[in-house]
Amino acid sequence: MEGDADHEDPEDHMEIDALLTQAWNQFLLDVTETAPNQKSALKPSYCRFSLEECSKVDESMYSNLCLSNYFTNCLWRIGDTEDWDLAFKWLFPPKDILHLQSTQNYRSTKYLKLWNKIKEWSTEKLFKHSRLEIKKRFKKLKWIPAAKSDRIWKCVRKSTGYTPFGGGDGRPGPLVLVCEWLAW
């Protein structure tokens, strides 16, 4: 697909569109499936969903602000544009950013492998357009993990600016960004 940036084959667009749809749907599944376990290996995930429920995740789950339906515990805050843009940068990196193999969560995701194919196969112009389309969908979500460069999910006991879920009993939980006030 690398070639003249001004001449893009319509078939290339159809291939990329199909890959984008697949990558987006897989992203939703992978983020859910990589939700962290509590400290002890004997303890369950912070995510309340069964494996079967995880396999059926779609955008509607990330549009529901009732985080108690999803998490047993978490720390949340209303993210500003900069927070959401930074999370997007790590979750759907531009062409010049590659995740290292040592990064937690990212290396096990299928969506990132698809995203990397899109990065590799598309021209700069097509990739920028594709990333913009994904970002439009991303901005419609009501909550996301507060993704970092080295991990999708970060778990802590407390973090400046984050509110503990359920009143703050000091238990650790994953950091979550929300885009509007929560409904409990």
C-alpha positions as CSV (number, residue, x, y, z in Angstrom):
1,M,0.0,0.0,0.0
2,E,2.9,2.4,0.4
3,G,3.0,4.5,-2.7
4,D,2.1,7.9,-4.1
5,A,0.3,9.7,-1.2
6,D,-1.9,11.5,-3.7
7,H,-3.1,8.4,-5.4
8,E,-4.9,5.9,-3.1
9,D,-6.7,2.9,-4.5
10,P,-10.4,2.7,-3.4
11,E,-9.7,-1.0,-2.5
12,D,-7.1,0.2,-0.1
13,H,-9.7,2.3,1.6
14,M,-12.1,-0.7,1.8
15,E,-9.4,-2.9,3.3
16,I,-8.5,-0.2,5.8
17,D,-12.2,0.4,6.7
18,A,-12.7,-3.3,7.4
19,L,-9.5,-3.3,9.5
20,L,-10.5,-0.2,11.4
21,T,-13.9,-1.7,12.3
22,Q,-12.2,-4.9,13.4
23,A,-9.6,-3.0,15.4
24,W,-12.2,-0.8,17.1
25,N,-14.4,-3.8,18.1
26,Q,-11.4,-5.7,19.3
27,F,-10.2,-2.7,21.2
28,L,-13.4,-2.7,23.3
29,L,-13.0,-6.4,24.0
30,D,-9.3,-6.2,24.8
31,V,-9.7,-3.3,27.2
32,T,-12.3,-5.3,29.0
33,E,-10.4,-8.6,29.0
34,T,-7.2,-6.9,30.2
35,A,-9.0,-5.3,33.2
36,P,-6.6,-6.0,36.1
37,N,-6.9,-8.6,38.9
38,Q,-6.8,-7.6,42.5
39,K,-3.4,-7.9,44.1
40,S,-3.5,-11.5,45.1
41,A,-3.6,-14.1,42.3
42,L,-6.4,-15.8,44.3
43,K,-8.6,-12.7,44.0
44,P,-10.8,-12.0,41.0
45,S,-10.6,-9.1,38.5
46,Y,-11.8,-5.7,39.4
47,C,-14.2,-6.2,36.4
48,R,-17.5,-7.8,37.5
49,F,-18.1,-9.5,34.1
50,S,-17.8,-13.2,33.5
51,L,-15.7,-14.4,30.6
52,E,-18.9,-14.8,28.6
53,E,-20.0,-11.3,29.3
54,C,-16.6,-9.9,28.4
55,S,-16.8,-11.6,25.0
56,K,-20.1,-9.6,24.3
57,V,-18.8,-6.2,25.1
58,D,-19.6,-3.3,22.8
59,E,-19.7,0.5,22.9
60,S,-22.8,0.6,25.0
61,M,-20.8,-0.7,28.0
62,Y,-18.4,2.2,27.7
63,S,-21.4,4.6,27.4
64,N,-22.9,3.5,30.8
65,L,-21.6,5.8,33.5
66,C,-22.8,3.5,36.3
67,L,-19.2,2.2,37.0
68,S,-20.5,0.0,39.8
69,N,-22.1,-2.2,37.1
70,Y,-18.6,-2.8,35.8
71,F,-16.1,-2.5,38.6
72,T,-15.9,-3.9,42.2
73,N,-13.6,-1.0,42.9
74,C,-11.9,1.8,41.0
75,L,-10.7,5.4,41.3
76,W,-12.2,7.9,38.8
77,R,-12.0,11.5,37.8
78,I,-13.5,13.6,35.1
79,G,-10.9,13.8,32.4
80,D,-10.3,17.0,30.5
81,T,-9.5,17.1,26.8
82,E,-5.8,16.8,27.5
83,D,-6.4,13.6,29.6
84,W,-8.5,12.0,26.9
85,D,-6.1,13.0,24.1
86,L,-3.2,11.5,26.1
87,A,-5.1,8.2,26.7
88,F,-6.0,8.1,23.0
89,K,-2.3,8.7,22.1
90,W,-1.3,5.6,24.0
91,L,-4.3,3.4,23.1
92,F,-4.1,4.3,19.3
93,P,-0.6,5.6,18.8
94,P,0.4,7.7,15.8
95,K,2.8,6.2,13.3
96,D,5.9,7.5,15.1
97,I,5.1,5.8,18.4
98,L,5.7,2.1,18.9
99,H,4.9,0.3,22.2
100,L,7.8,-1.6,23.6
101,Q,7.5,-5.3,24.2
102,S,7.8,-4.8,27.9
103,T,4.6,-2.8,28.2
104,Q,1.9,-4.3,30.3
105,N,-1.4,-5.2,28.7
106,Y,-0.6,-3.7,25.3
107,R,1.5,-6.7,24.2
108,S,-1.3,-9.1,24.7
109,T,-4.0,-7.2,22.8
110,K,-5.2,-8.2,19.4
111,Y,-6.5,-4.7,18.6
112,L,-3.0,-3.2,18.8
113,K,-1.6,-5.8,16.3
114,L,-4.4,-4.7,13.9
115,W,-3.7,-1.1,14.6
116,N,0.0,-1.7,13.8
117,K,-1.0,-3.3,10.5
118,I,-3.1,-0.2,9.6
119,K,-0.1,2.0,10.5
120,E,2.2,-0.2,8.3
121,W,-0.1,-0.6,5.3
122,S,-1.6,2.9,4.9
123,T,-0.1,6.1,3.5
124,E,0.4,9.0,5.9
125,K,-2.7,10.7,4.6
126,L,-4.9,7.6,4.9
127,F,-3.5,6.8,8.3
128,K,-4.2,10.4,9.6
129,H,-7.8,10.1,8.3
130,S,-8.2,6.6,9.8
131,R,-6.9,7.8,13.2
132,L,-9.3,10.8,13.1
133,E,-12.2,8.5,12.5
134,I,-11.2,6.2,15.4
135,K,-10.8,9.3,17.6
136,K,-14.4,10.4,16.8
137,R,-15.7,7.1,18.1
138,F,-13.3,7.2,21.1
139,K,-14.7,10.6,22.1
140,K,-18.2,9.2,22.2
141,L,-17.3,6.8,25.0
142,K,-18.3,8.0,28.5
143,W,-15.4,6.4,30.3
144,I,-12.0,4.8,29.5
145,P,-9.0,3.5,31.4
146,A,-6.5,6.2,32.3
147,A,-4.1,4.6,29.9
148,K,-0.3,5.3,30.3
149,S,2.5,4.7,27.9
150,D,3.5,1.4,29.6
151,R,0.1,0.0,30.5
152,I,-3.6,0.2,29.7
153,W,-4.7,-0.1,33.3
154,K,-2.9,1.4,36.3
155,C,-4.0,0.3,39.8
156,V,-3.3,2.4,42.9
157,R,-4.7,3.0,46.4
158,K,-5.0,6.7,45.8
159,S,-4.0,9.3,43.2
160,T,-4.2,13.0,43.2
161,G,-7.4,14.2,41.5
162,Y,-9.1,10.7,41.5
163,T,-12.1,9.9,43.7
164,P,-12.3,6.4,45.2
165,F,-15.3,4.4,44.1
166,G,-17.7,3.7,46.9
167,G,-16.5,6.2,49.5
168,G,-12.8,5.6,49.7
169,D,-12.1,2.7,52.0
170,G,-8.4,2.7,50.9
171,R,-8.6,-0.3,48.6
172,P,-6.6,-0.1,45.4
173,G,-8.3,0.0,42.1
174,P,-7.8,0.8,38.4
175,L,-7.7,4.5,37.3
176,V,-10.7,5.5,35.1
177,L,-11.4,8.7,33.2
178,V,-15.0,9.8,32.8
179,C,-16.3,12.5,30.6
180,E,-19.3,13.6,32.7
181,W,-20.7,13.2,36.1
182,L,-21.2,9.7,37.3
183,A,-24.6,7.9,37.9
184,W,-24.3,5.5,40.7
